[in-house]
Amino acid sequence: MIEVSRVKRRRMRAKTAGSAGAMRRSLSPSLLTAGSTPIALLLANDHELTDMLLQTPLLSVLAFGLPALTLADSLGSRHPAKSTLRPLPSLREQDALERRWVAHTETFVTEALKKYEIDAYIIDQREYAEDTTFRALTSSAGVFSARRRTLWLFHTSPALPSPLKWVDNTPALWAALNDSLTTIDPNRIAVNIDEAIAFSDGLHTGEGQALRTGLGEHWSSKLTSERMLGVEVVSRRSGGEEQLKYYRMMQVRRPRLRAWRSTD
């Protein structure tokens, strides 16, 4: 193992010295100035050599007559400068923010039901089989996935609050859902099923079958699909300018590429 490492080091030194010497012989002294175009092009085309030179500042000075800092600066796109730290809220604060935004989204969903003349909207999902609208209606800082069977019932009736939410995997969930539907008495019940738009096709096949069985023949006959409901829920940004402010903070700013100019 020791002998192999020595051989590798010798080969690296030989390659570095040979490549650097060839570069030095092929370029005139006037082209070896800091910021010259030929050096930039050669460094860009031989990444392995460049990395070795950057790791050995003394060699870079002897081979090119340039400060090591100039060589590192010439590779701004491959060796970016330090990023500016942008402190984000704590997880507890993020959860509080997102829950407030989700509350606005829930109010919006009820308004959207009236817009599309839908009386009730069932979003049904299981753990590891979430609906496409799940993330838009939960706090990502506090809720990581659906639990058991998670079912939400949005509606336009003043008789009950909207949405109604259940997290259960027993027959009691279906009994509670049917009781609620009897109270609000909807004529059209939307579910997320669509052949063309993925955002509106979040109801998994097996869960859809379980939903129909749980609802029974009467309420199953009132199920319908409204593709724009899912689209509007997913695309809604209820946090307004406050939400956009945090999105901007999380953006990755790429360093600008250095513009090389000839000294001729």
C-alpha atoms as an extended CHARMM CRD file, in Angstrom:
* protein
*
       264  EXT
         1         1  MET       CA              0.0000000000        0.0000000000        0.0000000000  PROA      1               0.0000000000
         2         2  ILE       CA              2.8690000000        2.4020000000        0.8970000000  PROA      2               0.0000000000
         3         3  GLU       CA              4.7660000000        1.5700000000       -2.3050000000  PROA      3               0.0000000000
         4         4  VAL       CA              1.6420000000        2.2010000000       -4.4230000000  PROA      4               0.0000000000
         5         5  SER       CA              1.1470000000        5.6230000000       -2.8230000000  PROA      5               0.0000000000
         6         6  ARG       CA              4.7570000000        6.5530000000       -3.5720000000  PROA      6               0.0000000000
         7         7  VAL       CA              4.3640000000        5.5250000000       -7.1990000000  PROA      7               0.0000000000
         8         8  LYS       CA              1.2010000000        7.6240000000       -7.5110000000  PROA      8               0.0000000000
         9         9  ARG       CA              2.9260000000       10.6580000000       -6.0340000000  PROA      9               0.0000000000
        10        10  ARG       CA              5.9000000000       10.2670000000       -8.3920000000  PROA      10              0.0000000000
        11        11  ARG       CA              3.5940000000        9.9800000000      -11.3990000000  PROA      11              0.0000000000
        12        12  MET       CA              1.6390000000       13.0450000000      -10.3250000000  PROA      12              0.0000000000
        13        13  ARG       CA              4.8080000000       15.1120000000       -9.8760000000  PROA      13              0.0000000000
        14        14  ALA       CA              6.1380000000       13.9580000000      -13.2370000000  PROA      14              0.0000000000
        15        15  LYS       CA              2.8910000000       14.7650000000      -15.0150000000  PROA      15              0.0000000000
        16        16  THR       CA              2.6010000000       18.1440000000      -13.3430000000  PROA      16              0.0000000000
        17        17  ALA       CA              6.1830000000       19.1100000000      -14.1440000000  PROA      17              0.0000000000
        18        18  GLY       CA              5.9190000000       17.8730000000      -17.7210000000  PROA      18              0.0000000000
        19        19  SER       CA              2.5910000000       19.5850000000      -18.4580000000  PROA      19              0.0000000000
        20        20  ALA       CA              3.6520000000       22.8080000000      -16.7820000000  PROA      20              0.0000000000
        21        21  GLY       CA              6.9760000000       22.8420000000      -18.6270000000  PROA      21              0.0000000000
        22        22  ALA       CA              5.2670000000       22.2510000000      -21.9590000000  PROA      22              0.0000000000
        23        23  MET       CA              2.8310000000       25.0520000000      -21.2820000000  PROA      23              0.0000000000
        24        24  ARG       CA              5.6180000000       27.3960000000      -20.2820000000  PROA      24              0.0000000000
        25        25  ARG       CA              7.6960000000       26.6000000000      -23.3890000000  PROA      25              0.0000000000
        26        26  SER       CA              4.6870000000       27.0000000000      -25.7100000000  PROA      26              0.0000000000
        27        27  LEU       CA              3.7540000000       30.4480000000      -24.3970000000  PROA      27              0.0000000000
        28        28  SER       CA              5.6990000000       33.6270000000      -24.7120000000  PROA      28              0.0000000000
        29        29  PRO       CA              6.4070000000       35.6900000000      -21.5530000000  PROA      29              0.0000000000
        30        30  SER       CA              3.8730000000       38.3230000000      -22.6740000000  PROA      30              0.0000000000
        31        31  LEU       CA              1.1140000000       35.7190000000      -22.5560000000  PROA      31              0.0000000000
        32        32  LEU       CA              1.9440000000       34.5600000000      -19.0290000000  PROA      32              0.0000000000
        33        33  THR       CA              0.5110000000       37.6680000000      -17.3910000000  PROA      33              0.0000000000
        34        34  ALA       CA             -2.3880000000       37.4340000000      -14.9380000000  PROA      34              0.0000000000
        35        35  GLY       CA             -5.7420000000       37.4220000000      -16.6550000000  PROA      35              0.0000000000
        36        36  SER       CA             -4.5150000000       36.5180000000      -20.1300000000  PROA      36              0.0000000000
        37        37  THR       CA             -6.8210000000       34.5580000000      -22.4020000000  PROA      37              0.0000000000
        38        38  PRO       CA             -4.4630000000       31.6170000000      -23.2920000000  PROA      38              0.0000000000
        39        39  ILE       CA             -3.9310000000       30.6560000000      -19.6270000000  PROA      39              0.0000000000
        40        40  ALA       CA             -7.6720000000       30.7360000000      -19.0020000000  PROA      40              0.0000000000
        41        41  LEU       CA             -8.3280000000       28.4730000000      -21.9640000000  PROA      41              0.0000000000
        42        42  LEU       CA             -5.6110000000       25.9970000000      -21.0200000000  PROA      42              0.0000000000
        43        43  LEU       CA             -6.8020000000       25.8090000000      -17.4380000000  PROA      43              0.0000000000
        44        44  ALA       CA            -10.3690000000       25.2980000000      -18.5630000000  PROA      44              0.0000000000
        45        45  ASN       CA             -9.3540000000       22.4510000000      -20.8860000000  PROA      45              0.0000000000
        46        46  ASP       CA             -7.1270000000       20.5720000000      -18.4360000000  PROA      46              0.0000000000
        47        47  HSD       CA             -9.0940000000       20.2990000000      -15.1950000000  PROA      47              0.0000000000
        48        48  GLU       CA             -6.8000000000       17.6410000000      -13.6840000000  PROA      48              0.0000000000
        49        49  LEU       CA             -3.7130000000       19.7710000000      -14.1760000000  PROA      49              0.0000000000
        50        50  THR       CA             -5.4900000000       22.8200000000      -12.8070000000  PROA      50              0.0000000000
        51        51  ASP       CA             -6.5450000000       21.0120000000       -9.6660000000  PROA      51              0.0000000000
        52        52  MET       CA             -2.9700000000       19.8880000000       -9.0210000000  PROA      52              0.0000000000
        53        53  LEU       CA             -1.6570000000       23.4070000000       -9.5620000000  PROA      53              0.0000000000
        54        54  LEU       CA             -4.1910000000       24.8650000000       -7.2060000000  PROA      54              0.0000000000
        55        55  GLN       CA             -3.1380000000       22.3730000000       -4.5460000000  PROA      55              0.0000000000
        56        56  THR       CA              0.5420000000       23.3490000000       -4.9300000000  PROA      56              0.0000000000
        57        57  PRO       CA              0.8480000000       27.1590000000       -4.8110000000  PROA      57              0.0000000000
        58        58  LEU       CA              4.6600000000       27.1380000000       -5.0200000000  PROA      58              0.0000000000
        59        59  LEU       CA              4.6010000000       25.1640000000       -8.2590000000  PROA      59              0.0000000000
        60        60  SER       CA              2.0940000000       27.5650000000       -9.7830000000  PROA      60              0.0000000000
        61        61  VAL       CA              4.4120000000       30.4820000000       -9.0550000000  PROA      61              0.0000000000
        62        62  LEU       CA              7.4950000000       28.7280000000      -10.5070000000  PROA      62              0.0000000000
        63        63  ALA       CA              5.7360000000       27.3930000000      -13.5960000000  PROA      63              0.0000000000
        64        64  PHE       CA              3.8110000000       30.4790000000      -14.6030000000  PROA      64              0.0000000000
        65        65  GLY       CA              5.2710000000       33.3660000000      -12.6780000000  PROA      65              0.0000000000
        66        66  LEU       CA              1.7460000000       33.9730000000      -11.3020000000  PROA      66              0.0000000000
        67        67  PRO       CA              0.4300000000       34.2010000000       -7.7630000000  PROA      67              0.0000000000
        68        68  ALA       CA             -1.5690000000       31.1470000000       -6.7080000000  PROA      68              0.0000000000
        69        69  LEU       CA             -4.5300000000       33.4160000000       -5.9650000000  PROA      69              0.0000000000
        70        70  THR       CA             -4.7230000000       34.4180000000       -9.6300000000  PROA      70              0.0000000000
        71        71  LEU       CA             -5.0550000000       30.7800000000      -10.6840000000  PROA      71              0.0000000000
        72        72  ALA       CA             -7.7900000000       30.0910000000       -8.1610000000  PROA      72              0.0000000000
        73        73  ASP       CA             -9.6340000000       33.2520000000       -9.1850000000  PROA      73              0.0000000000
        74        74  SER       CA             -9.5020000000       32.1650000000      -12.8260000000  PROA      74              0.0000000000
        75        75  LEU       CA            -11.7350000000       29.2230000000      -11.9420000000  PROA      75              0.0000000000
        76        76  GLY       CA            -14.5420000000       31.1410000000      -10.2650000000  PROA      76              0.0000000000
        77        77  SER       CA            -17.1890000000       28.8850000000      -11.8360000000  PROA      77              0.0000000000
        78        78  ARG       CA            -15.5000000000       25.6940000000      -10.5440000000  PROA      78              0.0000000000
        79        79  HSD       CA            -14.3640000000       27.0780000000       -7.2020000000  PROA      79              0.0000000000
        80        80  PRO       CA            -17.0860000000       29.5860000000       -6.1780000000  PROA      80              0.0000000000
        81        81  ALA       CA            -16.5560000000       32.1170000000       -3.4430000000  PROA      81              0.0000000000
        82        82  LYS       CA            -18.1140000000       31.6630000000       -0.0430000000  PROA      82              0.0000000000
        83        83  SER       CA            -21.9050000000       31.8390000000       -0.0400000000  PROA      83              0.0000000000
        84        84  THR       CA            -23.7140000000       34.5110000000        1.8770000000  PROA      84              0.0000000000
        85        85  LEU       CA            -25.4870000000       33.0280000000        4.8860000000  PROA      85              0.0000000000
        86        86  ARG       CA            -29.1980000000       33.7770000000        5.0550000000  PROA      86              0.0000000000
        87        87  PRO       CA            -30.6570000000       32.6980000000        8.4030000000  PROA      87              0.0000000000
        88        88  LEU       CA            -34.0890000000       31.0840000000        8.1690000000  PROA      88              0.0000000000
        89        89  PRO       CA            -36.6660000000       30.8110000000       10.9510000000  PROA      89              0.0000000000
        90        90  SER       CA            -36.4480000000       27.8780000000       13.3560000000  PROA      90              0.0000000000
        91        91  LEU       CA            -38.5050000000       24.7680000000       12.5940000000  PROA      91              0.0000000000
        92        92  ARG       CA            -41.1190000000       25.8280000000       15.1510000000  PROA      92              0.0000000000
        93        93  GLU       CA            -41.4120000000       29.2390000000       13.5070000000  PROA      93              0.0000000000
        94        94  GLN       CA            -41.5640000000       27.6620000000       10.0460000000  PROA      94              0.0000000000
        95        95  ASP       CA            -44.3480000000       25.3550000000       11.1890000000  PROA      95              0.0000000000
        96        96  ALA       CA            -46.3370000000       28.2960000000       12.5710000000  PROA      96              0.0000000000
        97        97  LEU       CA            -45.8820000000       30.2260000000        9.3190000000  PROA      97              0.0000000000
        98        98  GLU       CA            -46.9330000000       27.3240000000        7.1290000000  PROA      98              0.0000000000
        99        99  ARG       CA            -49.9630000000       26.5090000000        9.2680000000  PROA      99              0.0000000000
       100       100  ARG       CA            -51.1170000000       30.0920000000        8.8410000000  PROA      100             0.0000000000
       101       101  TRP       CA            -50.6770000000       29.8370000000        5.0840000000  PROA      101             0.0000000000
       102       102  VAL       CA            -52.5030000000       26.4910000000        5.0110000000  PROA      102             0.0000000000
       103       103  ALA       CA            -55.4510000000       28.0640000000        6.8560000000  PROA      103             0.0000000000
       104       104  HSD       CA            -55.6990000000       30.6520000000        4.0630000000  PROA      104             0.0000000000
       105       105  THR       CA            -55.5600000000       27.8750000000        1.4660000000  PROA      105             0.0000000000
       106       106  GLU       CA            -58.3770000000       25.9820000000        3.1770000000  PROA      106             0.0000000000
       107       107  THR       CA            -60.5550000000       29.0920000000        3.0120000000  PROA      107             0.0000000000
       108       108  PHE       CA            -59.6680000000       29.4240000000       -0.6530000000  PROA      108             0.0000000000
       109       109  VAL       CA            -60.7270000000       25.8210000000       -1.3760000000  PROA      109             0.0000000000
       110       110  THR       CA            -64.2210000000       26.5080000000       -0.0550000000  PROA      110             0.0000000000
       111       111  GLU       CA            -64.4370000000       29.5400000000       -2.3510000000  PROA      111             0.0000000000
       112       112  ALA       CA            -63.2090000000       27.4560000000       -5.2940000000  PROA      112             0.0000000000
       113       113  LEU       CA            -65.9960000000       24.9130000000       -4.6970000000  PROA      113             0.0000000000
       114       114  LYS       CA            -68.5730000000       27.6580000000       -5.1910000000  PROA      114             0.0000000000
       115       115  LYS       CA            -66.7530000000       28.8280000000       -8.3160000000  PROA      115             0.0000000000
       116       116  TYR       CA            -67.0460000000       25.3840000000       -9.9330000000  PROA      116             0.0000000000
       117       117  GLU       CA            -70.5070000000       24.6260000000       -8.4970000000  PROA      117             0.0000000000
       118       118  ILE       CA            -69.2680000000       21.7370000000       -6.3850000000  PROA      118             0.0000000000
       119       119  ASP       CA            -71.0180000000       21.0550000000       -3.0710000000  PROA      119             0.0000000000
       120       120  ALA       CA            -68.3640000000       18.8550000000       -1.4300000000  PROA      120             0.0000000000
       121       121  TYR       CA            -64.7780000000       17.8450000000       -2.0970000000  PROA      121             0.0000000000
       122       122  ILE       CA            -63.2470000000       14.6670000000       -0.6560000000  PROA      122             0.0000000000
       123       123  ILE       CA            -59.4650000000       14.2680000000       -0.5050000000  PROA      123             0.0000000000
       124       124  ASP       CA            -58.6820000000       10.7200000000        0.5810000000  PROA      124             0.0000000000
       125       125  GLN       CA            -55.1940000000        9.2510000000        1.0550000000  PROA      125             0.0000000000
       126       126  ARG       CA            -53.1540000000        6.7620000000        3.0030000000  PROA      126             0.0000000000
       127       127  GLU       CA            -49.6520000000        6.7020000000        4.4190000000  PROA      127             0.0000000000
       128       128  TYR       CA            -47.1340000000        6.5090000000        1.5190000000  PROA      128             0.0000000000
       129       129  ALA       CA            -50.0000000000        7.1100000000       -0.9210000000  PROA      129             0.0000000000
       130       130  GLU       CA            -50.6890000000       10.8090000000       -0.5040000000  PROA      130             0.0000000000
       131       131  ASP       CA            -52.9230000000       12.8080000000       -2.8030000000  PROA      131             0.0000000000
       132       132  THR       CA            -51.2510000000       15.3270000000       -5.1230000000  PROA      132             0.0000000000
       133       133  THR       CA            -52.8080000000       18.1710000000       -3.0980000000  PROA      133             0.0000000000
       134       134  PHE       CA            -51.4680000000       16.8780000000        0.2330000000  PROA      134             0.0000000000
       135       135  ARG       CA            -48.4050000000       19.1420000000        0.4370000000  PROA      135             0.0000000000
       136       136  ALA       CA            -50.4220000000       22.2410000000       -0.3990000000  PROA      136             0.0000000000
       137       137  LEU       CA            -52.7010000000       21.5710000000        2.5700000000  PROA      137             0.0000000000
       138       138  THR       CA            -50.1600000000       20.6350000000        5.2490000000  PROA      138             0.0000000000
       139       139  SER       CA            -47.1610000000       22.1970000000        6.9540000000  PROA      139             0.0000000000
       140       140  SER       CA            -43.9970000000       20.5810000000        5.5920000000  PROA      140             0.0000000000
       141       141  ALA       CA            -42.1710000000       21.5250000000        8.8160000000  PROA      141             0.0000000000
       142       142  GLY       CA            -44.5760000000       19.5770000000       11.0250000000  PROA      142             0.0000000000
       143       143  VAL       CA            -46.3130000000       16.9630000000        8.8370000000  PROA      143             0.0000000000
       144       144  PHE       CA            -44.0940000000       14.6260000000        6.8490000000  PROA      144             0.0000000000
       145       145  SER       CA            -46.6680000000       12.2290000000        5.3940000000  PROA      145             0.0000000000
       146       146  ALA       CA            -50.2460000000       11.0730000000        5.6780000000  PROA      146             0.0000000000
       147       147  ARG       CA            -51.0470000000        8.8640000000        8.6600000000  PROA      147             0.0000000000
       148       148  ARG       CA            -53.1940000000        5.7520000000        8.4810000000  PROA      148             0.0000000000
       149       149  ARG       CA            -56.1120000000        6.8890000000        6.3050000000  PROA      149             0.0000000000
       150       150  THR       CA            -56.2220000000       10.6910000000        6.1620000000  PROA      150             0.0000000000
       151       151  LEU       CA            -59.4640000000       12.0800000000        4.7810000000  PROA      151             0.0000000000
       152       152  TRP       CA            -60.5370000000       15.6980000000        4.3600000000  PROA      152             0.0000000000
       153       153  LEU       CA            -64.0450000000       16.8690000000        3.5080000000  PROA      153             0.0000000000
       154       154  PHE       CA            -64.3960000000       20.3990000000        2.1560000000  PROA      154             0.0000000000
       155       155  HSD       CA            -67.9200000000       21.6650000000        1.5690000000  PROA      155             0.0000000000
       156       156  THR       CA            -70.0330000000       24.7950000000        1.1440000000  PROA      156             0.0000000000
       157       157  SER       CA            -72.7510000000       24.0900000000        3.7080000000  PROA      157             0.0000000000
       158       158  PRO       CA            -73.0650000000       26.3910000000        6.7480000000  PROA      158             0.0000000000
       159       159  ALA       CA            -74.3300000000       23.4470000000        8.8160000000  PROA      159             0.0000000000
       160       160  LEU       CA            -70.7990000000       22.1400000000        9.5810000000  PROA      160             0.0000000000
       161       161  PRO       CA            -67.2960000000       23.6320000000        9.6510000000  PROA      161             0.0000000000
       162       162  SER       CA            -65.1340000000       23.1510000000        6.5700000000  PROA      162             0.0000000000
       163       163  PRO       CA            -62.9110000000       21.2430000000        6.2120000000  PROA      163             0.0000000000
       164       164  LEU       CA            -63.7050000000       18.2240000000        8.3390000000  PROA      164             0.0000000000
       165       165  LYS       CA            -60.6660000000       16.0020000000        8.9200000000  PROA      165             0.0000000000
       166       166  TRP       CA            -60.2230000000       12.3950000000        9.9530000000  PROA      166             0.0000000000
       167       167  VAL       CA            -57.1180000000       10.2850000000       10.5920000000  PROA      167             0.0000000000
       168       168  ASP       CA            -58.3260000000        6.7300000000       11.0990000000  PROA      168             0.0000000000
       169       169  ASN       CA            -58.1580000000        3.2870000000        9.5200000000  PROA      169             0.0000000000
       170       170  THR       CA            -61.2450000000        1.7320000000       11.1010000000  PROA      170             0.0000000000
       171       171  PRO       CA            -64.8700000000        1.5310000000        9.8730000000  PROA      171             0.0000000000
       172       172  ALA       CA            -65.6920000000        4.3890000000       12.2560000000  PROA      172             0.0000000000
       173       173  LEU       CA            -64.2370000000        6.8310000000        9.6990000000  PROA      173             0.0000000000
       174       174  TRP       CA            -66.7680000000        5.8530000000        7.0410000000  PROA      174             0.0000000000
       175       175  ALA       CA            -69.6370000000        6.0950000000        9.5060000000  PROA      175             0.0000000000
       176       176  ALA       CA            -68.5590000000        9.6340000000       10.5090000000  PROA      176             0.0000000000
       177       177  LEU       CA            -68.1200000000       10.6490000000        6.8630000000  PROA      177             0.0000000000
       178       178  ASN       CA            -71.5900000000        9.3830000000        5.9180000000  PROA      178             0.0000000000
       179       179  ASP       CA            -73.1520000000       11.1910000000        8.8850000000  PROA      179             0.0000000000
       180       180  SER       CA            -71.5060000000       14.4360000000        7.8070000000  PROA      180             0.0000000000
       181       181  LEU       CA            -72.6570000000       14.0160000000        4.2150000000  PROA      181             0.0000000000
       182       182  THR       CA            -76.1940000000       13.4290000000        5.4330000000  PROA      182             0.0000000000
       183       183  THR       CA            -76.0340000000       16.7190000000        7.3110000000  PROA      183             0.0000000000
       184       184  ILE       CA            -74.6790000000       18.8390000000        4.4460000000  PROA      184             0.0000000000
       185       185  ASP       CA            -76.6090000000       16.8830000000        1.7510000000  PROA      185             0.0000000000
       186       186  PRO       CA            -74.3880000000       17.6030000000       -1.3020000000  PROA      186             0.0000000000
       187       187  ASN       CA            -75.5070000000       16.9910000000       -4.8760000000  PROA      187             0.0000000000
       188       188  ARG       CA            -72.0290000000       16.9700000000       -6.3990000000  PROA      188             0.0000000000
       189       189  ILE       CA            -69.0060000000       15.5090000000       -4.5620000000  PROA      189             0.0000000000
       190       190  ALA       CA            -65.6650000000       16.0600000000       -6.2620000000  PROA      190             0.0000000000
       191       191  VAL       CA            -62.6790000000       13.7190000000       -6.0020000000  PROA      191             0.0000000000
       192       192  ASN       CA            -59.2270000000       14.0070000000       -7.5780000000  PROA      192             0.0000000000
       193       193  ILE       CA            -59.5360000000       11.7940000000      -10.6470000000  PROA      193             0.0000000000
       194       194  ASP       CA            -58.4670000000       13.0400000000      -14.0590000000  PROA      194             0.0000000000
       195       195  GLU       CA            -57.0730000000       11.4120000000      -17.1930000000  PROA      195             0.0000000000
       196       196  ALA       CA            -55.0720000000       14.4130000000      -18.4110000000  PROA      196             0.0000000000
       197       197  ILE       CA            -53.7820000000       16.5320000000      -15.5170000000  PROA      197             0.0000000000
       198       198  ALA       CA            -51.5990000000       14.9010000000      -12.8550000000  PROA      198             0.0000000000
       199       199  PHE       CA            -52.2890000000       17.5800000000      -10.2250000000  PROA      199             0.0000000000
       200       200  SER       CA            -55.9550000000       16.5730000000      -10.3330000000  PROA      200             0.0000000000
       201       201  ASP       CA            -55.3810000000       12.8040000000      -10.3620000000  PROA      201             0.0000000000
       202       202  GLY       CA            -54.2210000000       12.2160000000       -6.8040000000  PROA      202             0.0000000000
       203       203  LEU       CA            -56.7580000000        9.6070000000       -5.6810000000  PROA      203             0.0000000000
       204       204  HSD       CA            -55.0240000000        6.2220000000       -5.8210000000  PROA      204             0.0000000000
       205       205  THR       CA            -56.9550000000        3.3670000000       -7.4320000000  PROA      205             0.0000000000
       206       206  GLY       CA            -57.1680000000        1.1710000000       -4.3270000000  PROA      206             0.0000000000
       207       207  GLU       CA            -58.1320000000        4.1040000000       -2.1220000000  PROA      207             0.0000000000
       208       208  GLY       CA            -60.7840000000        5.1220000000       -4.6250000000  PROA      208             0.0000000000
       209       209  GLN       CA            -62.3220000000        1.6570000000       -4.4100000000  PROA      209             0.0000000000
       210       210  ALA       CA            -62.2590000000        1.7980000000       -0.6130000000  PROA      210             0.0000000000
       211       211  LEU       CA            -63.9100000000        5.2320000000       -0.7330000000  PROA      211             0.0000000000
       212       212  ARG       CA            -66.7570000000        4.0110000000       -2.9140000000  PROA      212             0.0000000000
       213       213  THR       CA            -67.2970000000        1.0370000000       -0.6470000000  PROA      213             0.0000000000
       214       214  GLY       CA            -67.2810000000        3.2290000000        2.4500000000  PROA      214             0.0000000000
       215       215  LEU       CA            -69.6730000000        5.7860000000        0.9640000000  PROA      215             0.0000000000
       216       216  GLY       CA            -72.2100000000        3.2410000000       -0.1930000000  PROA      216             0.0000000000
       217       217  GLU       CA            -74.2970000000        3.3630000000       -3.3520000000  PROA      217             0.0000000000
       218       218  HSD       CA            -76.1760000000        6.5880000000       -2.5650000000  PROA      218             0.0000000000
       219       219  TRP       CA            -73.2150000000        8.9150000000       -2.0500000000  PROA      219             0.0000000000
       220       220  SER       CA            -71.0010000000        7.1180000000       -4.5700000000  PROA      220             0.0000000000
       221       221  SER       CA            -73.4990000000        8.0000000000       -7.2820000000  PROA      221             0.0000000000
       222       222  LYS       CA            -72.8440000000       11.6950000000       -6.5860000000  PROA      222             0.0000000000
       223       223  LEU       CA            -69.0730000000       11.5040000000       -7.0730000000  PROA      223             0.0000000000
       224       224  THR       CA            -67.6880000000       13.6350000000       -9.8930000000  PROA      224             0.0000000000
       225       225  SER       CA            -64.4080000000       15.1340000000      -11.0710000000  PROA      225             0.0000000000
       226       226  GLU       CA            -63.4470000000       18.7910000000      -11.5010000000  PROA      226             0.0000000000
       227       227  ARG       CA            -59.8950000000       18.9940000000      -12.8120000000  PROA      227             0.0000000000
       228       228  MET       CA            -59.3440000000       22.6680000000      -12.0230000000  PROA      228             0.0000000000
       229       229  LEU       CA            -59.8590000000       22.1170000000       -8.2920000000  PROA      229             0.0000000000
       230       230  GLY       CA            -56.6450000000       20.1660000000       -7.9250000000  PROA      230             0.0000000000
       231       231  VAL       CA            -54.7470000000       22.5920000000      -10.1520000000  PROA      231             0.0000000000
       232       232  GLU       CA            -55.8820000000       25.6370000000       -8.1810000000  PROA      232             0.0000000000
       233       233  VAL       CA            -55.1570000000       24.0540000000       -4.8030000000  PROA      233             0.0000000000
       234       234  VAL       CA            -51.6020000000       23.0540000000       -5.7790000000  PROA      234             0.0000000000
       235       235  SER       CA            -50.7830000000       26.3680000000       -7.4580000000  PROA      235             0.0000000000
       236       236  ARG       CA            -52.2290000000       28.5360000000       -4.6940000000  PROA      236             0.0000000000
       237       237  ARG       CA            -49.6830000000       30.6330000000       -2.7540000000  PROA      237             0.0000000000
       238       238  SER       CA            -51.6990000000       31.8830000000        0.1890000000  PROA      238             0.0000000000
       239       239  GLY       CA            -48.7330000000       33.3730000000        2.0360000000  PROA      239             0.0000000000
       240       240  GLY       CA            -48.5190000000       36.2950000000       -0.3660000000  PROA      240             0.0000000000
       241       241  GLU       CA            -45.4600000000       38.5420000000       -0.1380000000  PROA      241             0.0000000000
       242       242  GLU       CA            -44.4280000000       36.9430000000        3.1530000000  PROA      242             0.0000000000
       243       243  GLN       CA            -44.1570000000       33.5550000000        1.4800000000  PROA      243             0.0000000000
       244       244  LEU       CA            -42.2910000000       34.9580000000       -1.5210000000  PROA      244             0.0000000000
       245       245  LYS       CA            -39.7850000000       36.6210000000        0.8190000000  PROA      245             0.0000000000
       246       246  TYR       CA            -38.7170000000       33.2470000000        2.2200000000  PROA      246             0.0000000000
       247       247  TYR       CA            -38.5980000000       31.6560000000       -1.2210000000  PROA      247             0.0000000000
       248       248  ARG       CA            -36.1500000000       34.3610000000       -2.3230000000  PROA      248             0.0000000000
       249       249  MET       CA            -34.0120000000       33.7420000000        0.7560000000  PROA      249             0.0000000000
       250       250  MET       CA            -33.6800000000       30.0610000000       -0.1590000000  PROA      250             0.0000000000
       251       251  GLN       CA            -32.6300000000       30.6960000000       -3.7580000000  PROA      251             0.0000000000
       252       252  VAL       CA            -29.1310000000       29.5520000000       -4.7110000000  PROA      252             0.0000000000
       253       253  ARG       CA            -27.1810000000       32.3820000000       -6.2520000000  PROA      253             0.0000000000
       254       254  ARG       CA            -24.6490000000       31.1510000000       -8.7670000000  PROA      254             0.0000000000
       255       255  PRO       CA            -21.3760000000       33.1330000000       -8.9470000000  PROA      255             0.0000000000
       256       256  ARG       CA            -20.8950000000       35.0880000000      -12.1320000000  PROA      256             0.0000000000
       257       257  LEU       CA            -18.3250000000       33.7460000000      -14.5610000000  PROA      257             0.0000000000
       258       258  ARG       CA            -15.2460000000       35.9130000000      -14.8160000000  PROA      258             0.0000000000
       259       259  ALA       CA            -14.8770000000       37.7770000000      -18.1010000000  PROA      259             0.0000000000
       260       260  TRP       CA            -11.4150000000       37.2060000000      -19.5470000000  PROA      260             0.0000000000
       261       261  ARG       CA             -9.9030000000       40.0350000000      -21.5360000000  PROA      261             0.0000000000
       262       262  SER       CA             -6.7630000000       39.9150000000      -23.6540000000  PROA      262             0.0000000000
       263       263  THR       CA             -3.9220000000       42.1730000000      -22.5570000000  PROA      263             0.0000000000
       264       264  ASP       CA             -2.7820000000       42.6730000000      -26.1470000000  PROA      264             0.0000000000
